Amino acid sequence: MHETAYAKINLALHVRGRMADSYHRIETVFAFAEDGDRLGVALAPDLTLEIIGPFAADLAGKGDNLVLRAARALRDRYGVAAGARLILDKRLPVAAGIGGGSADAAAALRLLARCWQVDAGATDLLEIAARLGADVPACLLSRTARGEGKGDDLEPLPAEELAGTPVLLVNPGRSLSTAAVFKAWDGNDRGALGQWREGRNDLEEPAIGLVPEIADVMTALRDAEFARMSGSGATCLGLYATLEARDRAAERLAAAHPDWWTLASRLR
């Protein structure tokens, strides 16, 4: 059995202030690419995780993986006696503003609920997801939604406007700490989020201060119909009218910046 950990995209991200629990209050619109990491499972006596793929080395020595934390949380919630042999094909860069560990944890919840045949309702899974991280509930749904609070107060949005839209994700080959970017935010509330196209990403300026190459990526996406940094960076996204326009942009960027990571996909 397999599950895709869909790449998370923030079409807009407004930071409105800091909350008492040290999280920041945000307003965002989540969307998801059709592609991402790939998680496989087989029944086994114990609960184990093997990480393969192009970005597997970046998770080496990182301690307790969110996939295993999600698996243990689901197992404990439903009293599952079985184990599972999990294999994570890590295709997305780590600490890149596109879900990463949150998407992997959400995929583990969806996959193991099927594998272990637990009667897990959506409400229960969302409660488990919320305890794992602020973005995990949105990644569990993996559909277009507006997020408020920490990002886990979700309102699903109609997907018809965006489904199938060609998207190009571009990362300059730099990881970026979410905590460091939020710490660098200047604390100014620049106003509420309305329509995502008229919105902004309030973390873009502090992220560029930490990784100046993000500005180069945004310039390189100038031919897109819409371009923005996702999450806390350093990955940026471009939306295109056609697959051909997206693929031309991907070829141009690959030739000009062979060290950059790119993913040509479509929105779900």
Number of C-alpha atoms within 10 A of each C-alpha: 12 18 20 21 33 30 27 28 26 28 27 25 28 22 26 20 15 14 12 7 6 8 15 17 16 22 23 28 26 27 25 29 26 18 19 25 22 20 24 20 19 14 15 12 10 11 15 15 17 12 16 15 14 12 16 17 13 13 16 10 8 8 7 9 15 20 25 17 15 25 24 15 18 24 20 11 14 13 10 13 10 13 18 19 15 25 19 23 21 24 19 25 25 21 19 24 24 30 28 25 24 27 28 30 28 33 28 29 28 22 21 25 19 13 16 18 10 15 10 16 9 11 9 12 20 21 12 18 25 18 12 20 17 17 23 30 26 31 30 24 20 23 21 28 22 23 22 20 18 20 25 20 16 19 13 15 14 11 14 10 9 15 17 16 19 22 27 25 25 26 23 23 17 17 17 19 17 18 10 13 21 19 12 15 15 11 14 10 11 12 11 14 21 13 10 16 12 8 18 19 21 24 23 23 19 19 26 18 13 16 17 14 17 25 19 11 24 19 11 18 23 12 15 19 11 15 23 26 33 26 27 28 29 31 28 28 26 24 25 21 13 12 18 11 16 23 17 11 21 19 13 13 19 14 11 11 13 12 12 15 17 22 18 19 22 20 23 19
